[in-house]
Amino acid sequence: MGEAAADPAPAAAKGRVAPPMSWRTRLSVLAAGYLTDATRRADGTVNRRLLAVLDKPVAASATPRNGVASRDVTIDPALPLRARLFYPCAPAPADAAEAAAVPVVVFFHGGGFAYLSAASLAYDAACRRIARYAGAAVLSVDYRRSPEHRFPAAYDDGYAALRFLDGPDPDHPGALAVAPPIDAARCFVAGDSAGGNIAHHVARRYALDPSAFASLRLAGLIAIQPFFGGEERTPAELRLVGAPIVSVPRTDWMWRAFLPHGADRDHEASSPEAATAGIDLDAAGSFPPATVVVGGYDPLQDWQRRYCDALRGKGKEVRVLEYPDAIHAFYVFPEFAESKDLMLRIKEIVAGSSSSE
């Protein structure tokens, strides 16, 4: 696991479509796939009522859990657009004003643009771990989901979250008042799967006009197995038929539900090459350094590597973390050793924002 090799050879190349895992983990993985299949209607809509039963939201907790507290905040009451804020609760000094400000990670959950939420059990736990390991605040955005809200709604919501961090609603000035305080000048965008795609597009919008922000500065992009695609089938998609969580029929439906009516997957939302168009011209090279996580049992891995190549082709800094034995969304299952390793890598990335000032 870890840094990319020049010619990665994932274990999946041996013909298996999943690594060995405990029966408990296997049941959890199967449940994740069932969630999408059981709630997808034949007419292309999602049964939100059933989904609310299968994906029962968990409440925020002002009482720290494993050293991290959380609360829900409203970004835009008109939509409404909300987010869950996680913040580490280290022992405060006698004068709370002396507490050092912490960096912030703006996080976008996975789920193919259509499923899950910031209050889903898996993402509540994952964001709590990120906050604890990285010693950072995490703003997990509950963006609008497809097919009710297609492109570019999720990207609009992600960008709105950055603007909110730059200057919270003056009618609610205490919305982000936490101790230790948040340092928006050390901001990261991150997400997994569809959330990794959203994180990229939010960073792309930021980079086109960073002067629109008074204090917020993007220090990095962390794309965990980002969801990109195209019209053709890649070798990994063909080789890993039957892999956990991700399948071609599922991803085909997710793109149909998210892209504008009539669009194909050469669209800027899905194509790695189209998604990176124009960022070589961004203001003063403001597109942040990217870290891209790739799993050897993820059918989407070829698209993720094409995304890395497209960024490099634009002269952007890209670090690839290869996990040869990782399935899609592996990091939300803490029993995988790779999950803890990734948390430690995120800790290193976020900590580096302090030394680079």
C-alpha positions in Angstrom: 0.0 0.0 0.0 1.1 3.6 -0.3 2.9 5.6 -2.9 2.3 4.7 -6.5 4.8 2.4 -8.2 5.8 3.1 -11.8 3.9 0.0 -13.0 1.3 -0.9 -10.3 0.3 -4.6 -10.3 -2.8 -4.9 -8.2 -3.7 -8.2 -6.6 -6.9 -8.1 -8.6 -4.9 -8.9 -11.8 -4.7 -12.5 -10.5 -8.4 -13.0 -11.3 -10.0 -12.3 -8.0 -12.6 -9.4 -7.8 -12.3 -8.8 -4.0 -9.7 -9.3 -1.3 -10.2 -11.7 1.6 -12.4 -10.1 4.3 -14.3 -11.1 7.4 -17.9 -12.2 7.1 -18.9 -9.1 9.0 -17.2 -6.9 6.5 -18.6 -8.9 3.6 -22.1 -8.4 5.0 -21.5 -4.6 5.3 -20.2 -4.5 1.7 -23.2 -6.4 0.4 -25.5 -4.1 2.3 -23.9 -1.1 0.7 -24.7 -2.5 -2.8 -28.2 -3.5 -1.8 -29.0 0.0 -0.6 -28.7 1.4 -4.1 -30.3 -1.5 -5.9 -33.3 -1.8 -3.6 -34.2 2.0 -3.7 -33.7 2.5 -7.5 -37.1 2.6 -9.3 -37.6 1.4 -12.9 -38.6 4.9 -13.9 -35.1 6.3 -13.0 -36.1 7.8 -9.7 -35.0 6.9 -6.1 -37.4 5.8 -3.4 -36.4 8.3 -0.8 -38.8 7.0 1.8 -37.3 3.5 1.7 -33.8 5.0 1.5 -34.5 6.9 4.8 -35.3 3.5 6.4 -32.3 1.7 5.0 -29.9 4.6 5.5 -31.2 6.0 8.8 -29.5 9.3 9.6 -27.5 9.6 12.8 -27.6 12.8 14.9 -24.8 15.2 15.4 -23.2 15.1 18.8 -22.2 18.2 20.8 -20.7 15.7 23.4 -17.3 14.7 22.0 -17.0 11.1 20.7 -13.4 9.9 20.5 -12.3 13.5 21.0 -14.5 15.0 18.2 -17.8 16.9 18.6 -20.2 17.7 15.8 -23.1 19.9 15.0 -25.3 20.7 12.0 -25.1 24.1 10.3 -27.1 25.8 7.6 -25.2 27.1 4.6 -28.2 28.3 2.5 -31.6 28.3 4.1 -33.3 29.0 0.8 -32.4 25.6 -0.8 -32.0 24.4 2.0 -28.3 23.5 2.1 -26.8 22.1 5.3 -23.6 20.6 6.4 -22.3 18.8 9.4 -19.3 20.3 11.2 -16.9 18.1 13.0 -14.2 19.6 15.2 -11.5 18.2 17.5 -11.9 19.0 21.2 -8.4 19.0 22.5 -8.0 20.2 26.1 -8.3 24.0 25.9 -5.9 26.4 27.5 -7.1 28.6 30.3 -7.7 31.4 27.8 -9.7 29.8 24.9 -8.7 32.8 22.7 -5.1 31.4 22.8 -6.1 28.1 21.2 -4.3 27.7 17.9 -6.6 27.8 14.8 -7.0 24.5 13.0 -7.2 23.8 9.3 -10.5 22.8 7.7 -11.4 20.0 5.3 -14.5 20.6 3.2 -15.7 17.0 2.6 -18.1 15.6 0.0 -19.6 12.1 0.7 -19.9 9.4 -2.0 -23.0 7.6 -3.2 -23.0 8.2 -7.0 -24.4 11.7 -6.6 -27.7 10.1 -5.7 -27.3 8.3 -2.4 -26.2 8.7 1.3 -25.7 12.0 3.2 -23.5 13.8 5.7 -25.7 12.1 8.4 -25.2 8.6 7.1 -23.6 6.4 9.7 -20.6 5.5 7.5 -19.8 9.1 6.7 -20.5 10.5 10.1 -17.9 8.0 11.4 -15.4 8.6 8.6 -15.5 12.4 9.0 -15.1 12.0 12.7 -11.9 9.9 12.1 -10.6 12.5 9.6 -11.0 15.2 12.2 -9.4 13.2 14.9 -6.4 12.0 12.9 -5.8 15.2 11.1 -6.5 17.5 14.1 -8.7 19.5 11.7 -12.3 20.7 11.4 -14.3 18.9 8.8 -17.3 20.5 7.1 -19.2 17.6 5.5 -21.6 19.1 2.9 -25.1 17.7 2.5 -25.3 18.6 -1.1 -28.4 18.1 -3.2 -28.7 14.7 -4.8 -29.7 13.4 -8.2 -31.9 12.6 -10.1 -34.0 15.3 -8.4 -31.0 17.7 -8.7 -28.8 17.1 -11.7 -25.5 18.7 -12.8 -24.4 21.3 -11.7 -26.4 21.4 -8.4 -23.8 19.4 -6.4 -21.0 21.6 -7.7 -23.0 24.7 -6.9 -23.5 23.5 -3.3 -19.8 22.7 -2.9 -18.8 26.1 -4.0 -21.4 27.7 -1.7 -19.8 25.8 1.2 -16.4 27.5 0.4 -18.1 30.9 0.3 -19.8 30.1 3.6 -16.4 29.3 5.2 -14.9 32.5 3.7 -17.6 34.5 5.6 -20.5 32.8 7.4 -24.0 34.2 7.2 -24.0 37.6 8.9 -27.4 36.7 10.4 -25.8 33.7 12.1 -22.2 34.9 12.9 -21.7 32.1 15.4 -22.4 29.3 13.0 -18.7 28.3 12.8 -17.6 29.5 16.2 -15.7 26.6 17.7 -12.7 26.2 20.0 -10.1 25.9 18.6 -11.1 28.3 15.8 -11.1 27.4 12.1 -8.3 28.8 9.8 -10.0 29.1 6.4 -6.6 30.0 4.9 -5.7 26.4 5.4 -8.6 24.8 3.6 -8.7 21.4 1.8 -11.4 20.0 -0.4 -11.9 16.2 -0.1 -14.3 13.5 -0.9 -14.7 9.9 -2.1 -16.2 8.5 -5.2 -18.8 11.0 -6.4 -17.6 13.2 -3.6 -14.1 13.1 -5.0 -15.5 14.2 -8.4 -17.3 17.1 -6.6 -14.2 18.1 -4.7 -12.3 18.4 -8.1 -15.0 20.5 -9.7 -15.2 22.8 -6.6 -11.4 23.2 -6.7 -11.6 24.0 -10.4 -14.2 26.7 -9.8 -12.1 28.2 -7.0 -9.0 28.2 -9.1 -10.7 30.2 -11.9 -11.2 33.2 -9.5 -9.5 32.8 -6.1 -9.7 36.6 -5.7 -13.4 36.1 -5.0 -12.4 34.9 -1.5 -11.3 37.3 1.2 -9.6 34.8 3.5 -10.1 31.2 2.3 -7.3 29.6 0.4 -7.2 26.1 -0.9 -4.2 24.2 0.2 -5.0 20.8 -1.3 -7.4 18.4 -3.0 -7.8 14.9 -1.6 -9.7 12.7 -4.1 -10.4 9.3 -2.7 -11.2 6.9 -5.6 -12.9 9.8 -7.5 -15.9 8.9 -9.8 -15.1 9.6 -13.4 -16.1 7.8 -16.5 -16.6 7.6 -20.2 -18.5 5.9 -23.0 -16.1 3.0 -23.4 -15.4 0.2 -21.0 -11.9 0.1 -19.5 -9.8 -3.0 -18.8 -10.5 -2.7 -15.0 -14.3 -2.4 -15.6 -14.2 -5.6 -17.7 -11.8 -7.4 -15.4 -13.5 -6.7 -12.2 -17.1 -7.6 -13.0 -18.7 -8.7 -9.7 -16.4 -6.5 -7.6 -17.9 -5.1 -4.3 -20.1 -1.9 -4.3 -19.3 -0.7 -7.8 -20.7 -2.3 -11.0 -21.1 -1.1 -14.5 -24.9 -1.2 -14.4 -24.9 0.9 -11.2 -22.5 3.5 -12.5 -24.3 3.7 -15.9 -27.5 4.5 -14.0 -25.7 7.1 -11.8 -24.4 9.0 -14.7 -27.8 9.0 -16.4 -29.3 10.3 -13.2 -26.7 13.1 -12.8 -25.8 14.4 -16.2 -28.0 16.8 -18.1 -30.7 15.1 -20.1 -29.2 14.0 -23.4 -25.6 14.3 -22.4 -23.1 11.5 -22.7 -20.1 10.7 -20.6 -17.8 12.9 -22.7 -19.4 15.7 -20.6 -17.1 17.8 -18.4 -18.7 16.3 -15.2 -17.5 12.8 -16.1 -14.7 12.8 -18.6 -11.3 13.2 -16.9 -10.0 15.1 -19.8 -13.0 17.4 -20.1 -13.1 17.9 -16.3 -9.5 19.3 -16.3 -10.0 21.5 -19.4 -9.0 25.1 -18.6 -7.2 24.6 -15.3 -3.9 25.2 -17.0 -5.1 28.8 -17.4 -6.3 29.3 -13.8 -5.3 32.4 -12.0 -1.7 32.2 -10.8 -1.8 28.4 -10.8 -4.4 28.4 -8.1 -5.6 24.8 -8.6 -4.3 23.1 -5.5 -1.9 20.1 -5.2 -3.9 16.9 -5.6 -3.7 13.6 -3.8 -5.6 10.8 -5.6 -6.3 7.5 -3.9 -6.6 4.4 -6.2 -7.6 0.9 -5.1 -6.6 -2.3 -6.9 -10.0 -3.9 -6.6 -11.9 -0.7 -7.8 -13.4 -1.0 -11.3 -13.1 2.8 -11.6 -9.3 2.8 -11.2 -8.5 3.3 -14.9 -10.6 6.4 -15.0 -8.8 7.7 -11.8 -5.4 7.2 -13.4 -6.6 9.0 -16.5 -7.7 11.8 -14.3 -4.2 12.0 -12.8 -2.6 12.0 -16.2 -5.0 14.8 -17.3 -4.0 16.9 -14.3 -0.3 16.3 -15.0 -0.8 17.2 -18.6 -2.0 20.6 -17.3 1.2 21.0 -15.3 -0.5 20.3 -12.0 1.0 18.6 -9.0 -0.4 15.1 -8.4 0.4 12.5 -5.7 -1.0 9.0 -6.2 -1.6 6.7 -3.3 -2.0 3.1 -4.5 -3.7 0.5 -2.4 -3.5 -2.8 -4.4 -5.8 -4.7 -2.1 -8.4 -2.0 -1.6 -12.0 -2.2 -2.8 -14.1 0.9 -3.7 -14.9 2.9 -0.6 -12.5 0.8 1.5 -11.7 3.6 3.9 -15.2 3.7 5.4 -14.5 0.2 6.7 -12.1 0.8 9.6 -11.3 -2.9 9.9 -9.2 -2.7 6.7 -5.6 -1.9 7.5 -5.6 0.4 4.4 -8.3 2.5 6.0 -6.0 3.5 8.9 -3.1 4.0 6.6 -5.1 6.5 4.6 -6.1 8.4 7.7 -2.4 8.7 8.6 -1.7 10.0 5.0 -4.4 12.6 5.3 -2.9 13.7 8.6 0.4 14.2 6.9 -1.2 16.2 4.1 -3.1 18.5 6.4 -0.1 18.9 8.7 2.0 20.0 5.8 -0.2 23.1 5.3 1.3 24.5 8.5 4.9 24.1 7.5 4.3 25.6 4.0 3.1 29.0 5.3 
